[in-house]
Amino acid sequence: MALLEIENLTKHFFRLSALSRVSLSVEPGELLGVIGPNGSGKTTLFNCVTGVLRPSDGHVRFRGEDITGLTADTVYRRGIARTFQLIQLFPEMTVLENMLVAAQEKRGTLLSRLLRREEAETTTRALELLEFLGIAGLKESLASNLSYGQQKLLDFGMALMSDPQLILLDEPMAGVNPTMIKNLVGHILELNARGYTFVVIEHNMEVVMSLCRRIVVLSQGERIAEGTPAEIADNPLVLDAYFGR
């Protein structure tokens, strides 16, 4: 059974159709890429899956359960975590505090999460993830004092804190230098080898072609292609969407 099933997902903003009957599935342990020109509906797709937006039509199923239209916190509790194009951090909290707050998303209000942030098991997991990501030495630094690349790593770490079954990454490589891109790719591949399932939106074509074994292409809110990196690279519909051929 597919871990995630998206069936005929549609999202209208007034008369504009941001998504039109998009269907795709994600298998357990997969590393799926989602690409497309700007404005093709990629982030809207993530937003509809994770409860940030309510779809106009269609269905989203996770582990066989219909989660269409559930709130973002409910979807998170079901086991789907994500990162955003615009990094979502608490800038005046430390790196470790950010990780602990992310872990407590399943357990109540922001105040209650902060009051219980010293739980030993959660702290141990946070420190282990920071060590894995190479930023454990920054655990007492304010998030606002990190470089942009370090903030990307922290955002990624926060998504991992709940030990999700599915992780959606929205342009994780955007705005970071080649060394950090290599670092992030390495972390994603290692976690995928451990069994984590990823769906990655990415504009860096070199990265997505080397990272993902299957790619879905959106254009103007519709799915226009799906296949291996080699198949996508030679697909005339994809070339036309990107280059107007």
Secondary structure, DSSP 8 states (H G I E B T S, - for coil): --SEEEEEEEEEETTEEEEEEEEEEE-TT-EEEEE-STTSSHHHHHHHHHTSS--SEEEEEETTEE-TT--HHHHHHHTEEE--SS----TTSBHHHHHHHHHGGGSS-HHHHHHTTT-HHHHHHHHHHHHHHT-GGGTTSBGGGS-HHHHHHHHHHHHHTT--SEEEEESTTTT--HHHHHHHHHHHHHHHHTT-EEEEE-S-HHHHHHH-SEEEEEETTEEEEEE-HHHHHT-HHHHHHHH--
